[in-house]
Every structure is written in C-alpha cells, then in structure tokens.
Amino acid sequence: MNRADHPQAAAAVAVETLGLRKTYAGVRGRTIAVDGLDLLVPARGVHALLGPAKAGKSTVLRLLLGLARADAGAARLLGVAMPDVGRELAGRVGALVGDPGFLDRLTGRRNLLMHPAATGREQVDLALRQTGLADAAADAVGSYSLGDRRRLALAAALLSGPDLLIVDDPTRGLDPTGAREVRTLLRRIAGRGTTVLMTTDELVEAQQLADTVTVLAGGRVVGDGPAADVIGDLATAVRLRVDDGDRAVAELKAAGFHVRRDGDAVVVDGVAEPAGVTRALARKKLYVTEMSTRRESLESLVRRLAPEPEPTPAAPSRAERRAARQEARRRAARPSWRQRRREAFEARVAEKQAAYAARVAARERAAAEKEATRDGRRKPAQGGPGKRDGTPEPSPGSRSNDDTEETA
Ligand SMILES: Nc1ncnc2c1ncn2[C@@H]1O[C@H](COP(=O)(O)OP(=O)(O)OP(=O)(O)O)[C@@H](O)[C@H]1O
C-alpha cells in the first residue's frame, strides 16, 4: 500500500521503515532475512507483523530494537531515526523479544524489582496489577505456568510505561487459555494508549487481535492495511473436482477467482461465498462432482496476496561457486554441440564415400571378369555374339555412373 493511501497515514506513525534490508552469512551462503522492507505502523492500536516461519518477522523487530544491524535502509521509531533510538527513546519503548531470563527461585515481584527499568515497589506492583499477576506476585516464578511467565515478561516490558511495546510472538507455546489471556492483556495495553507491534504466524490471532497488519513473506511485504481489509472475514478455500479441470481453472480465472490446481483437484482461495464458484462453473456447463471447504490458511492468504512470490535468491556459497567453475571448465574442455554435430556429419559422409568406392570397385571387378570370360569363349569359336568391330556389348549393370549414388 502506498504510504499516502494508508488510512492512518495522516495520523501519527509509531514505526516506519524504508528499504530495510538484512542478510545473514551462513555456511550455505547468505540468507536474505529482510528484503527492502517498507513498514508503516500507525500510532495506537495493535499492529501485527503476520507471516509464515522464516518470513523475517523476528529479524524486523531485532533491527528496530538495535539488536541487529541493518545492511541498508532507514527506520524511525516514535519519530526518532534508527541510530539514535536507543539513546533518545530510553523508557518509551518496551520489548519482549527472546527469553527474559527470570530466576525461578525468586518471586515474580522480586524478579521485576531486579529489572533495570524498575524504580520501586509501587511501579512494580502497578505492572503486576496491569498484567493480572497481583495475586501471584509473592510466588516463586518456578511455579508459574507458561502463560503467567509470559504475562510477567509483559509486566517487565511495561515497567517504564512505554508508548510503544514490541512483542515477538506473544502466544507461542501457550495453551488456548494462556493464549487467550495474553491476547486480552495486549488488547487492554493497547486500549490504555500504548502502540503494540507484535509478530505472529497465526492468521486467526492477527484477525482477532490486530487493528492493522503487515503480511510478510520471504522478507518482503506482500500486503498491509487494516486487518479487516487484508484478512477479511477469513475467507474460505474451496476444493473441487470437476470433469474438465483445466477448463474449470481457465473459466474461474477469467471470472476473477484465485484458482490453482492441486493434483486432480481445483482449489479456489479466498472465497467469500462458495456457492458463487459452483454457479460460475455451471454457467459454463462445468459440473462439480465433489466439493469441500475449509477456512483459509496463512499460506493461501500469502498466495492470494502475492500469487507468485519470488524466491529469495541466496548468494552462492563458496562450494557452489567452486562447483560452477569446475562445470564451466568441463564444458570448455568438451567439444561444443555444433562441433560434435559437424564431426558426426563428416563421419557419415566418409562412410558413404567409402561404401560408394567399394561398390564401384566391385562393379569394375565384375565387368573385368565378364570381359575375361567372354574373351575366353570367343577364342576357340572365333566369332560369338558381339559387335562386328569386336567391342563387347555393355552389360545391363555396367553403367559408368551409378544413379543410386548417395550424396552426403
Ligand atoms: N542469527 C541468524 N543467523 C543466520 N540466519 C538467521 C539468523 N536469524 C535469522 N536467520 C534467518 O533469517 C530468516 C528469517 O528469520 P526470522 O527468525 O526473522 O523469521 P521469522 O519470520 O521470525 O520466523 P519464525 O516465525 O520461525 O521465528 C530465516 O531464514 C532464518 O533462518
């Protein structure tokens, strides 16, 4: 979406990035984790960075928090440009990225009191109340459920009363109850005026929790805007069997559906009304023999937003470069296709010429033998068949030119 077209572009912006890029070097070459990212997070509300595994979500958060250095691009958090974020925004940005490193044998309250952002018991107790942990404040963290630990981590991130809270995958690993509690908490935090920027790979979570979303795939933005517009009402994917699948795909495409083949089946993604698909087919005299529907997955959403996402090109590793050089040398040493064809052709010509020469020699031999036989017969009879001048009659097969001669 164009910045100017963004519904909240006119309002304050909490986070914005332009052309942000990050690559990681590994044993198998370089991985492009974030590839020219333009991100716009409106101030206030919950913004979800939504994408499948390895889409680059966590890397974006790490870049924004200064935990990793970008190769290129620019970013501003709460109006402050990236290199100065740490110095100028101390206390205004809270984060929950990675393991908060609580000590199990200490109470929740004691862990928070030891946090660098803690200023005193009053502030700590406020954070515990805000996260619904007041009753568990005196319990050892070792006895906390995973959901309670996550809420304690959020309490730590809230200690400084931040304007922006950055949270990486807040419900990962939680049971449905724990996940629901954390989602409710995040909505409550946003309701109090803190902008929440979070990552998730769950479509339903983004739909339930986020006001705005950015969908990432392969380190790139494939869609962004209000959650209701980008995700919609969790459209349905329809799977069909039709007698003429290829024609069905063509007709549905022409009718504006997002359609693809999956083996014998035809799959239509992002369908608001499944009956619309069967109607469109029936109009073209194509009849459905089998049909099933399921809620749209994140993968099909990404496919719908970016029908043919370009694969992230990874730079070749040293081993791959060496193999490519060896292959080039091997090709250079081997005769070219053209050269091999010419050699084969010349071999065929030489073969045919040799066969022709052998046939001519055989005919000449045969003619000479015939001549010798005729001479032998004439001698005793002194006048057999033949011309009067003694020239022998040409035999039927003794032409000097062979009209069956093959040309190369
Ligand atoms: N420190 C690192 N060193 C090398 N590669 C990395 C590093 N961190 C991330 N990557 C690679 O960068 C790509 C993006 O990873 P990232 O963790 O940002 O994705 P993600 O969308 O958060 O995925 P997930 O939901 O699985 O956590 C992946 O291919 C990952 O393997």
The ligand as a Gaussian input file, in Angstrom:
#p B3LYP/6-31G(d) Opt

LIG

0 1
 N       21.217000     -15.021000      13.632000
 C       20.922000     -15.564000      12.453000
 N       21.890000     -16.121000      11.711000
 C       21.620000     -16.663000      10.498000
 N       20.398000     -16.678000       9.954000
 C       19.389000     -16.141000      10.638000
 C       19.597000     -15.546000      11.936000
 N       18.403000     -15.092000      12.371000
 C       17.510000     -15.385000      11.416000
 N       18.086000     -16.007000      10.394000
 C       17.444000     -16.445000       9.146000
 O       16.714000     -15.357000       8.630000
 C       15.464000     -15.784000       8.096000
 C       14.350000     -15.033000       8.804000
 O       14.322000     -15.474000      10.158000
 P       13.345000     -14.837000      11.238000
 O       13.607000     -15.522000      12.541000
 O       13.460000     -13.358000      11.214000
 O       11.941000     -15.268000      10.650000
 P       10.546000     -15.346000      11.432000
 O        9.514000     -14.901000      10.446000
 O       10.609000     -14.647000      12.708000
 O       10.423000     -16.904000      11.619000
 P        9.795000     -17.715000      12.880000
 O        8.335000     -17.412000      12.909000
 O       10.087000     -19.142000      12.513000
 O       10.527000     -17.243000      14.101000
 C       15.409000     -17.276000       8.305000
 O       15.804000     -17.906000       7.101000
 C       16.404000     -17.537000       9.420000
 O       16.973000     -18.820000       9.305000

